[in-house]
Amino acid sequence: NEEDNDEDNDDEDEDEESDEDEDLAEEDNEEDNDEDNDDEDEDLAEEDNEEKDNDEDNDDEDEDEESLAEEDNEEDNDEDNDDEDEDLAEEDNEEDNDEEEDLAEEDKEEDNDEDKDDEDEDEDLAEEDNEEGQR
């Protein structure tokens, strides 16, 4: 009977040890899972930070590109305005030259008309003198 009791006690001790081992194994497993979860959370947080940094970098690049495009556009507009100003100045100059040429031509025609009138008048006077000399 004592032997049976000892065996039963031994069995109970083994069962208790086995239960304790299982409990310890379960605790270890839970700790491992917690550590894994913590590591995973850290990895995810790191990825989020990297994504935020990348997004900020991309936003900065976009702003830089927009700024450069704006500058290019302003330069193009300035060049277009300069070209337009040059064209207008050239047109004004051509109009001024045409006016000057027209005025010079008119003056020349008036001078020629006056010269012809003077010649005609001189001829008329010479003819009158000639007629009076013959009388």
PyRosetta script that sets phi, psi and omega in degrees:
from pyrosetta import init, pose_from_sequence

init()
pose = pose_from_sequence("NEEDNDEDNDDEDEDEESDEDEDLAEEDNEEDNDEDNDDEDEDLAEEDNEEKDNDEDNDDEDEDEESLAEEDNEEDNDEDNDDEDEDLAEEDNEEDNDEEEDLAEEDKEEDNDEDKDDEDEDEDLAEEDNEEGQR")
pose.set_psi(1, -45.4)
pose.set_omega(1, 178.4)
pose.set_phi(2, -60.8)
pose.set_psi(2, -40.4)
pose.set_omega(2, 178.7)
pose.set_phi(3, -61.5)
pose.set_psi(3, -42.6)
pose.set_omega(3, 177.8)
pose.set_phi(4, -60.4)
pose.set_psi(4, -43.7)
pose.set_omega(4, 179.1)
pose.set_phi(5, -62.8)
pose.set_psi(5, -42.6)
pose.set_omega(5, 178.8)
pose.set_phi(6, -61.4)
pose.set_psi(6, -44.0)
pose.set_omega(6, 179.4)
pose.set_phi(7, -62.4)
pose.set_psi(7, -43.9)
pose.set_omega(7, 178.5)
pose.set_phi(8, -60.9)
pose.set_psi(8, -43.7)
pose.set_omega(8, 178.5)
pose.set_phi(9, -62.5)
pose.set_psi(9, -42.0)
pose.set_omega(9, 178.3)
pose.set_phi(10, -61.9)
pose.set_psi(10, -43.7)
pose.set_omega(10, 178.8)
pose.set_phi(11, -60.9)
pose.set_psi(11, -43.3)
pose.set_omega(11, 179.3)
pose.set_phi(12, -63.6)
pose.set_psi(12, -43.1)
pose.set_omega(12, 178.7)
pose.set_phi(13, -60.3)
pose.set_psi(13, -42.8)
pose.set_omega(13, 179.2)
pose.set_phi(14, -63.3)
pose.set_psi(14, -42.7)
pose.set_omega(14, 178.9)
pose.set_phi(15, -62.2)
pose.set_psi(15, -42.3)
pose.set_omega(15, 179.3)
pose.set_phi(16, -64.4)
pose.set_psi(16, -43.5)
pose.set_omega(16, 178.3)
pose.set_phi(17, -62.1)
pose.set_psi(17, -41.7)
pose.set_omega(17, 179.6)
pose.set_phi(18, -63.6)
pose.set_psi(18, -42.5)
pose.set_omega(18, 177.9)
pose.set_phi(19, -63.6)
pose.set_psi(19, -42.3)
pose.set_omega(19, 179.1)
pose.set_phi(20, -63.1)
pose.set_psi(20, -42.8)
pose.set_omega(20, 178.2)
pose.set_phi(21, -60.4)
pose.set_psi(21, -43.4)
pose.set_omega(21, 179.0)
pose.set_phi(22, -62.2)
pose.set_psi(22, -44.0)
pose.set_omega(22, 179.4)
pose.set_phi(23, -61.2)
pose.set_psi(23, -44.7)
pose.set_omega(23, 179.2)
pose.set_phi(24, -63.3)
pose.set_psi(24, -42.0)
pose.set_omega(24, 179.7)
pose.set_phi(25, -63.3)
pose.set_psi(25, -40.4)
pose.set_omega(25, 179.7)
pose.set_phi(26, -65.9)
pose.set_psi(26, -42.0)
pose.set_omega(26, 177.9)
pose.set_phi(27, -62.5)
pose.set_psi(27, -45.2)
pose.set_omega(27, 177.8)
pose.set_phi(28, -58.6)
pose.set_psi(28, -43.7)
pose.set_omega(28, -179.6)
pose.set_phi(29, -62.1)
pose.set_psi(29, -43.3)
pose.set_omega(29, 178.8)
pose.set_phi(30, -64.0)
pose.set_psi(30, -42.2)
pose.set_omega(30, 177.8)
pose.set_phi(31, -61.4)
pose.set_psi(31, -43.9)
pose.set_omega(31, 177.8)
pose.set_phi(32, -59.7)
pose.set_psi(32, -44.5)
pose.set_omega(32, 179.5)
pose.set_phi(33, -62.4)
pose.set_psi(33, -42.6)
pose.set_omega(33, 178.5)
pose.set_phi(34, -61.0)
pose.set_psi(34, -44.7)
pose.set_omega(34, 178.7)
pose.set_phi(35, -61.9)
pose.set_psi(35, -44.0)
pose.set_omega(35, 178.2)
pose.set_phi(36, -59.6)
pose.set_psi(36, -43.8)
pose.set_omega(36, 179.1)
pose.set_phi(37, -63.7)
pose.set_psi(37, -41.7)
pose.set_omega(37, 177.8)
pose.set_phi(38, -61.3)
pose.set_psi(38, -44.9)
pose.set_omega(38, 178.8)
pose.set_phi(39, -60.8)
pose.set_psi(39, -43.2)
pose.set_omega(39, -179.6)
pose.set_phi(40, -63.5)
pose.set_psi(40, -42.3)
pose.set_omega(40, 177.7)
pose.set_phi(41, -61.2)
pose.set_psi(41, -42.4)
pose.set_omega(41, 178.4)
pose.set_phi(42, -62.4)
pose.set_psi(42, -44.2)
pose.set_omega(42, 179.3)
pose.set_phi(43, -60.7)
pose.set_psi(43, -43.9)
pose.set_omega(43, -179.8)
pose.set_phi(44, -64.9)
pose.set_psi(44, -40.7)
pose.set_omega(44, 178.2)
pose.set_phi(45, -63.1)
pose.set_psi(45, -41.2)
pose.set_omega(45, 178.8)
pose.set_phi(46, -63.5)
pose.set_psi(46, -43.4)
pose.set_omega(46, 178.0)
pose.set_phi(47, -61.3)
pose.set_psi(47, -43.1)
pose.set_omega(47, 178.3)
pose.set_phi(48, -59.5)
pose.set_psi(48, -44.8)
pose.set_omega(48, 179.1)
pose.set_phi(49, -61.8)
pose.set_psi(49, -42.9)
pose.set_omega(49, 178.9)
pose.set_phi(50, -62.2)
pose.set_psi(50, -43.0)
pose.set_omega(50, 179.2)
pose.set_phi(51, -62.9)
pose.set_psi(51, -41.8)
pose.set_omega(51, 178.3)
pose.set_phi(52, -62.9)
pose.set_psi(52, -43.5)
pose.set_omega(52, 178.1)
pose.set_phi(53, -60.8)
pose.set_psi(53, -44.7)
pose.set_omega(53, 179.3)
pose.set_phi(54, -62.5)
pose.set_psi(54, -43.1)
pose.set_omega(54, 179.0)
pose.set_phi(55, -61.3)
pose.set_psi(55, -43.2)
pose.set_omega(55, 178.3)
pose.set_phi(56, -62.8)
pose.set_psi(56, -43.5)
pose.set_omega(56, 178.1)
pose.set_phi(57, -60.3)
pose.set_psi(57, -44.4)
pose.set_omega(57, 180.0)
pose.set_phi(58, -63.7)
pose.set_psi(58, -41.2)
pose.set_omega(58, 177.7)
pose.set_phi(59, -61.5)
pose.set_psi(59, -43.6)
pose.set_omega(59, 178.4)
pose.set_phi(60, -60.9)
pose.set_psi(60, -43.8)
pose.set_omega(60, 178.9)
pose.set_phi(61, -62.2)
pose.set_psi(61, -43.6)
pose.set_omega(61, 178.8)
pose.set_phi(62, -60.4)
pose.set_psi(62, -43.4)
pose.set_omega(62, 178.9)
pose.set_phi(63, -62.5)
pose.set_psi(63, -42.4)
pose.set_omega(63, 178.9)
pose.set_phi(64, -61.5)
pose.set_psi(64, -44.7)
pose.set_omega(64, -179.7)
pose.set_phi(65, -63.6)
pose.set_psi(65, -42.3)
pose.set_omega(65, 178.3)
pose.set_phi(66, -62.5)
pose.set_psi(66, -42.2)
pose.set_omega(66, -179.1)
pose.set_phi(67, -63.6)
pose.set_psi(67, -43.9)
pose.set_omega(67, 178.6)
pose.set_phi(68, -64.6)
pose.set_psi(68, -42.0)
pose.set_omega(68, 179.2)
pose.set_phi(69, -63.0)
pose.set_psi(69, -39.8)
pose.set_omega(69, 178.0)
pose.set_phi(70, -62.9)
pose.set_psi(70, -45.7)
pose.set_omega(70, 178.6)
pose.set_phi(71, -60.5)
pose.set_psi(71, -45.3)
pose.set_omega(71, 178.9)
pose.set_phi(72, -59.3)
pose.set_psi(72, -43.0)
pose.set_omega(72, -179.5)
pose.set_phi(73, -63.1)
pose.set_psi(73, -43.3)
pose.set_omega(73, 178.4)
pose.set_phi(74, -62.8)
pose.set_psi(74, -42.5)
pose.set_omega(74, 178.3)
pose.set_phi(75, -61.7)
pose.set_psi(75, -44.2)
pose.set_omega(75, 178.6)
pose.set_phi(76, -60.4)
pose.set_psi(76, -42.8)
pose.set_omega(76, 178.9)
pose.set_phi(77, -63.2)
pose.set_psi(77, -42.2)
pose.set_omega(77, 177.9)
pose.set_phi(78, -61.2)
pose.set_psi(78, -44.0)
pose.set_omega(78, 179.1)
pose.set_phi(79, -62.7)
pose.set_psi(79, -43.7)
pose.set_omega(79, 178.7)
pose.set_phi(80, -60.9)
pose.set_psi(80, -43.1)
pose.set_omega(80, 179.1)
pose.set_phi(81, -64.2)
pose.set_psi(81, -41.2)
pose.set_omega(81, 177.8)
pose.set_phi(82, -61.7)
pose.set_psi(82, -44.8)
pose.set_omega(82, 179.0)
pose.set_phi(83, -60.7)
pose.set_psi(83, -43.1)
pose.set_omega(83, -179.8)
pose.set_phi(84, -63.4)
pose.set_psi(84, -43.2)
pose.set_omega(84, 178.3)
pose.set_phi(85, -60.9)
pose.set_psi(85, -42.8)
pose.set_omega(85, 178.8)
pose.set_phi(86, -62.0)
pose.set_psi(86, -44.0)
pose.set_omega(86, -179.7)
pose.set_phi(87, -61.7)
pose.set_psi(87, -44.0)
pose.set_omega(87, 179.9)
pose.set_phi(88, -64.6)
pose.set_psi(88, -41.6)
pose.set_omega(88, 178.7)
pose.set_phi(89, -62.7)
pose.set_psi(89, -40.3)
pose.set_omega(89, -180.0)
pose.set_phi(90, -65.4)
pose.set_psi(90, -42.6)
pose.set_omega(90, 178.1)
pose.set_phi(91, -62.1)
pose.set_psi(91, -45.2)
pose.set_omega(91, 178.3)
pose.set_phi(92, -58.7)
pose.set_psi(92, -43.6)
pose.set_omega(92, -179.5)
pose.set_phi(93, -62.5)
pose.set_psi(93, -44.4)
pose.set_omega(93, 179.4)
pose.set_phi(94, -63.1)
pose.set_psi(94, -41.8)
pose.set_omega(94, 178.6)
pose.set_phi(95, -63.1)
pose.set_psi(95, -43.0)
pose.set_omega(95, 178.2)
pose.set_phi(96, -60.8)
pose.set_psi(96, -44.2)
pose.set_omega(96, 179.4)
pose.set_phi(97, -62.5)
pose.set_psi(97, -43.3)
pose.set_omega(97, 179.6)
pose.set_phi(98, -61.8)
pose.set_psi(98, -43.1)
pose.set_omega(98, 179.0)
pose.set_phi(99, -61.1)
pose.set_psi(99, -45.4)
pose.set_omega(99, 179.8)
pose.set_phi(100, -61.1)
pose.set_psi(100, -42.3)
pose.set_omega(100, 179.0)
pose.set_phi(101, -63.5)
pose.set_psi(101, -43.5)
pose.set_omega(101, 179.7)
pose.set_phi(102, -61.4)
pose.set_psi(102, -45.3)
pose.set_omega(102, 179.9)
pose.set_phi(103, -63.5)
pose.set_psi(103, -41.7)
pose.set_omega(103, 179.9)
pose.set_phi(104, -63.2)
pose.set_psi(104, -40.2)
pose.set_omega(104, -180.0)
pose.set_phi(105, -66.7)
pose.set_psi(105, -41.8)
pose.set_omega(105, 177.9)
pose.set_phi(106, -61.9)
pose.set_psi(106, -44.6)
pose.set_omega(106, 178.5)
pose.set_phi(107, -59.4)
pose.set_psi(107, -43.3)
pose.set_omega(107, -178.5)
pose.set_phi(108, -63.9)
pose.set_psi(108, -42.5)
pose.set_omega(108, 179.3)
pose.set_phi(109, -64.1)
pose.set_psi(109, -41.9)
pose.set_omega(109, 178.6)
pose.set_phi(110, -62.2)
pose.set_psi(110, -43.4)
pose.set_omega(110, 178.8)
pose.set_phi(111, -61.2)
pose.set_psi(111, -43.6)
pose.set_omega(111, -180.0)
pose.set_phi(112, -63.3)
pose.set_psi(112, -41.9)
pose.set_omega(112, 178.9)
pose.set_phi(113, -62.8)
pose.set_psi(113, -42.9)
pose.set_omega(113, 178.7)
pose.set_phi(114, -62.9)
pose.set_psi(114, -43.8)
pose.set_omega(114, 178.8)
pose.set_phi(115, -60.2)
pose.set_psi(115, -42.7)
pose.set_omega(115, -179.4)
pose.set_phi(116, -65.5)
pose.set_psi(116, -43.0)
pose.set_omega(116, 177.9)
pose.set_phi(117, -60.0)
pose.set_psi(117, -43.5)
pose.set_omega(117, 178.4)
pose.set_phi(118, -61.2)
pose.set_psi(118, -43.4)
pose.set_omega(118, 179.4)
pose.set_phi(119, -62.2)
pose.set_psi(119, -46.0)
pose.set_omega(119, -179.6)
pose.set_phi(120, -61.0)
pose.set_psi(120, -40.8)
pose.set_omega(120, -179.7)
pose.set_phi(121, -65.8)
pose.set_psi(121, -42.3)
pose.set_omega(121, 178.0)
pose.set_phi(122, -62.0)
pose.set_psi(122, -41.2)
pose.set_omega(122, 179.4)
pose.set_phi(123, -63.2)
pose.set_psi(123, -44.1)
pose.set_omega(123, -179.7)
pose.set_phi(124, -61.8)
pose.set_psi(124, -44.3)
pose.set_omega(124, 179.2)
pose.set_phi(125, -63.9)
pose.set_psi(125, -41.5)
pose.set_omega(125, -180.0)
pose.set_phi(126, -64.6)
pose.set_psi(126, -38.3)
pose.set_omega(126, 179.8)
pose.set_phi(127, -66.4)
pose.set_psi(127, -42.3)
pose.set_omega(127, 178.2)
pose.set_phi(128, -63.6)
pose.set_psi(128, -44.4)
pose.set_omega(128, 179.1)
pose.set_phi(129, -60.4)
pose.set_psi(129, -41.3)
pose.set_omega(129, -178.5)
pose.set_phi(130, -64.7)
pose.set_psi(130, -43.1)
pose.set_omega(130, -179.4)
pose.set_phi(131, -66.8)
pose.set_psi(131, -40.2)
pose.set_omega(131, 179.2)
pose.set_phi(132, -67.9)
pose.set_psi(132, -37.0)
pose.set_omega(132, 179.4)
pose.set_phi(133, -66.1)
pose.set_psi(133, -29.1)
pose.set_omega(133, -178.8)
pose.set_phi(134, -80.9)
pose.set_psi(134, -18.6)
pose.set_omega(134, -177.6)
pose.set_phi(135, -83.5)
pose.dump_pdb("model.pdb")
